[in-house]
Amino acid sequence: MNRANRSWTNAAVPVGLIAVFAVSLGGCVPVETVQKPSLSEVRLGNVQGEITEDDRLRPGEVRAEVDAIDRGRQEIHVLTDGGRRRILRYDINRTRVVYHGWDYAVENLEAGDRIAYYTAPRHGSYVERIRIQEPVQARAAPSTAQRVPPRNDIVEGTVDRIDPTLGVFDIRPRRGRVITVSVPYNARSVDVDYFRSLRRGDSVRVEGEFVNADSLQLLSFLSPRDR
């Protein structure tokens, strides 16, 4: 091989390396990732396709399902994967609810949600952080999120205002804001009679479904518990 050919060959090597390097750089272009749905999107059924689950437990966490929420007592009743029933006390201003990195108020939690919580919160009186692993709406439809009625909530407190004409009354819990309870037109006769017998200052405990953050539609009156 003459000197000219050797020079051409040696010059071709860097060119080839440059070409490979360019291809490698092209392969490193970031691929756009799918945005994980927010809790609000899942609740409203605005998610297309399969919902990304977050089913891995972190050290110190316990997996459970929310059975009921007593907003008057600020208690979350859960059933753990081990079959144990627990009552988690929460602080309306301090307890955080997290879903895929989004922070929500504890009031966004619904019965039927699959959650993970820490067994030993730093503050002994309430749980500080609850991570939603699977919202109840996602469990109802594996491929497409659909809105399903949440499980019932329980409110307990003292009767404040009563409006027999509109069929509504206010409950003032020991903690938290006043809740307006409406008695539906098709309520059971025993619940209608109970409503008619209510007096301001009575202790009452009801089961129903929240229409919004301040209004509950009555399903039934429950026996008040000892305070």
C-alpha positions as CSV (number, residue, x, y, z in Angstrom):
1,M,0.0,0.0,0.0
2,N,1.5,3.3,-1.0
3,R,1.7,6.3,1.2
4,A,-1.3,8.0,-0.4
5,N,-3.6,5.1,0.3
6,R,-2.3,4.8,3.9
7,S,-3.0,8.5,4.5
8,W,-6.6,8.2,3.1
9,T,-7.3,5.1,5.3
10,N,-6.0,6.9,8.4
11,A,-8.2,9.9,7.6
12,A,-11.3,7.7,7.1
13,V,-11.2,6.3,10.7
14,P,-12.0,9.6,12.4
15,V,-14.8,10.2,9.9
16,G,-16.3,6.9,10.7
17,L,-16.1,7.5,14.4
18,I,-17.7,10.9,14.0
19,A,-20.6,9.3,12.1
20,V,-21.1,6.7,14.8
21,F,-20.8,9.3,17.5
22,A,-23.5,11.4,15.6
23,V,-25.8,8.4,15.5
24,S,-25.3,7.8,19.2
25,L,-26.1,11.4,20.0
26,G,-29.2,11.1,17.9
27,G,-30.3,8.1,20.0
28,C,-29.9,10.0,23.2
29,V,-32.6,12.5,22.3
30,P,-35.1,12.5,25.3
31,V,-38.3,10.6,24.6
32,E,-41.4,12.4,25.7
33,T,-42.9,10.5,28.7
34,V,-46.6,10.1,29.3
35,Q,-48.0,12.5,31.8
36,K,-49.4,10.7,34.8
37,P,-53.0,11.6,35.5
38,S,-53.9,13.8,38.4
39,L,-56.4,12.7,41.1
40,S,-58.9,15.2,39.8
41,E,-58.7,13.7,36.3
42,V,-59.3,10.2,37.6
43,R,-62.2,11.3,39.7
44,L,-63.9,13.0,36.8
45,G,-63.2,10.2,34.4
46,N,-61.1,12.3,32.1
47,V,-58.3,9.7,31.6
48,Q,-58.0,7.9,28.4
49,G,-56.4,4.4,28.4
50,E,-54.9,2.6,31.4
51,I,-54.3,4.5,34.6
52,T,-50.8,4.3,36.0
53,E,-50.8,2.6,39.3
54,D,-48.4,3.3,42.2
55,D,-48.6,0.0,44.1
56,R,-45.1,-0.2,45.5
57,L,-44.8,0.2,49.3
58,R,-42.1,2.3,50.8
59,P,-40.3,1.5,54.1
60,G,-42.6,1.9,57.0
61,E,-45.8,2.1,55.0
62,V,-49.0,0.0,55.4
63,R,-51.4,-0.6,52.5
64,A,-55.1,-0.3,53.2
65,E,-58.5,0.5,51.7
66,V,-60.5,3.4,53.0
67,D,-63.8,2.0,54.4
68,A,-65.4,5.2,55.6
69,I,-64.6,8.7,56.5
70,D,-66.0,10.4,59.6
71,R,-65.5,14.0,58.8
72,G,-67.1,15.2,62.1
73,R,-64.5,13.3,64.2
74,Q,-61.8,13.7,61.5
75,E,-61.3,9.9,61.3
76,I,-60.5,7.7,58.4
77,H,-61.6,4.1,58.9
78,V,-59.4,1.7,56.9
79,L,-59.1,-2.1,56.4
80,T,-55.5,-3.1,56.0
81,D,-54.2,-5.8,53.7
82,G,-53.7,-7.9,56.8
83,G,-57.4,-7.8,57.5
84,R,-57.2,-5.4,60.4
85,R,-59.5,-2.4,60.9
86,R,-57.8,0.8,61.9
87,I,-58.9,4.3,62.6
88,L,-56.5,7.0,61.4
89,R,-57.0,10.4,62.9
90,Y,-56.2,13.3,60.6
91,D,-55.7,17.1,60.8
92,I,-57.6,19.0,58.2
93,N,-54.8,21.6,57.9
94,R,-51.7,19.4,58.2
95,T,-52.5,15.9,56.8
96,R,-51.3,15.6,53.2
97,V,-52.9,13.4,50.5
98,V,-50.5,12.7,47.6
99,Y,-51.2,11.1,44.3
100,H,-48.5,10.8,41.6
101,G,-46.7,13.9,43.0
102,W,-49.8,16.1,43.3
103,D,-50.7,17.3,46.7
104,Y,-54.3,17.4,47.8
105,A,-56.3,18.3,50.9
106,V,-57.4,15.3,53.0
107,E,-61.0,16.1,52.0
108,N,-60.2,14.8,48.5
109,L,-59.9,11.3,49.9
110,E,-62.8,9.0,49.2
111,A,-64.0,5.7,50.6
112,G,-62.8,2.9,48.4
113,D,-59.4,4.4,47.6
114,R,-56.4,2.2,48.1
115,I,-53.8,4.0,50.1
116,A,-50.5,3.7,51.8
117,Y,-49.8,5.4,55.1
118,Y,-47.0,5.4,57.7
119,T,-47.4,3.2,60.8
120,A,-45.7,5.6,63.1
121,P,-46.2,9.3,62.2
122,R,-43.9,11.8,63.9
123,H,-46.9,13.5,65.5
124,G,-48.7,10.9,67.6
125,S,-52.2,12.3,67.4
126,Y,-52.8,12.3,63.6
127,V,-51.4,10.8,60.4
128,E,-49.3,13.3,58.5
129,R,-49.2,11.8,54.9
130,I,-51.4,9.5,53.0
131,R,-50.4,8.3,49.5
132,I,-53.2,7.2,47.2
133,Q,-52.1,4.1,45.3
134,E,-55.3,3.5,43.4
135,P,-58.4,5.7,43.4
136,V,-61.7,4.0,43.7
137,Q,-62.7,5.2,40.2
138,A,-59.7,3.4,38.7
139,R,-60.6,0.2,40.4
140,A,-64.1,0.3,38.9
141,A,-62.8,0.5,35.3
142,P,-59.4,-1.0,34.6
143,S,-59.0,0.4,31.1
144,T,-60.9,3.7,31.3
145,A,-61.6,5.7,34.5
146,Q,-65.3,6.2,35.0
147,R,-67.0,8.2,37.7
148,V,-68.7,5.9,40.3
149,P,-70.5,6.9,43.4
150,P,-68.2,7.0,46.4
151,R,-69.0,5.0,49.5
152,N,-70.9,6.6,52.2
153,D,-69.6,9.1,54.6
154,I,-70.5,9.6,58.3
155,V,-70.9,12.9,60.0
156,E,-71.6,13.4,63.7
157,G,-72.1,16.5,65.7
158,T,-74.7,18.9,67.2
159,V,-77.8,20.0,65.3
160,D,-77.6,23.8,64.6
161,R,-80.1,25.2,62.1
162,I,-83.3,23.3,61.0
163,D,-85.4,24.2,58.0
164,P,-88.4,21.9,57.8
165,T,-89.7,23.6,54.7
166,L,-86.6,22.9,52.7
167,G,-85.9,19.6,54.4
168,V,-82.4,20.5,55.5
169,F,-80.5,20.9,58.8
170,D,-77.0,21.9,59.8
171,I,-74.6,19.7,61.8
172,R,-71.8,21.4,63.7
173,P,-69.0,18.8,64.3
174,R,-66.7,19.0,67.2
175,R,-64.0,20.0,64.7
176,G,-64.3,21.4,61.3
177,R,-66.9,23.4,59.5
178,V,-70.7,23.2,59.6
179,I,-72.2,20.6,57.2
180,T,-75.7,21.1,55.7
181,V,-77.6,17.8,55.5
182,S,-80.5,17.5,53.0
183,V,-83.3,14.9,53.4
184,P,-84.3,13.5,50.0
185,Y,-87.9,13.4,49.0
186,N,-87.8,9.6,48.8
187,A,-86.2,9.1,52.3
188,R,-87.4,6.3,54.4
189,S,-90.4,7.1,56.6
190,V,-88.3,6.3,59.8
191,D,-85.7,8.9,58.7
192,V,-88.4,11.5,57.9
193,D,-89.9,11.0,61.3
194,Y,-86.5,11.4,62.9
195,F,-85.9,14.6,61.0
196,R,-89.2,16.0,62.2
197,S,-88.3,15.3,65.8
198,L,-85.0,17.1,65.6
199,R,-84.3,20.0,67.9
200,R,-81.5,22.5,67.9
201,G,-78.7,21.2,70.2
202,D,-79.5,17.5,69.6
203,S,-76.6,15.1,69.1
204,V,-76.9,13.4,65.8
205,R,-75.0,11.0,63.6
206,V,-75.9,10.5,60.0
207,E,-74.7,8.5,57.0
208,G,-74.8,10.0,53.5
209,E,-73.1,11.1,50.3
210,F,-71.3,14.5,50.0
211,V,-72.7,16.6,47.1
212,N,-70.0,19.1,47.7
213,A,-67.5,20.0,50.5
214,D,-70.3,21.5,52.6
215,S,-73.4,19.6,51.7
216,L,-74.4,16.0,52.5
217,Q,-77.4,14.1,51.1
218,L,-78.9,12.0,53.8
219,L,-79.1,8.2,53.5
220,S,-80.0,7.3,57.1
221,F,-79.8,8.5,60.7
222,L,-77.5,6.5,62.9
223,S,-77.4,6.1,66.6
224,P,-75.0,8.7,68.1
225,R,-71.9,7.3,69.8
226,D,-70.7,8.1,73.3
227,R,-68.4,11.1,73.2
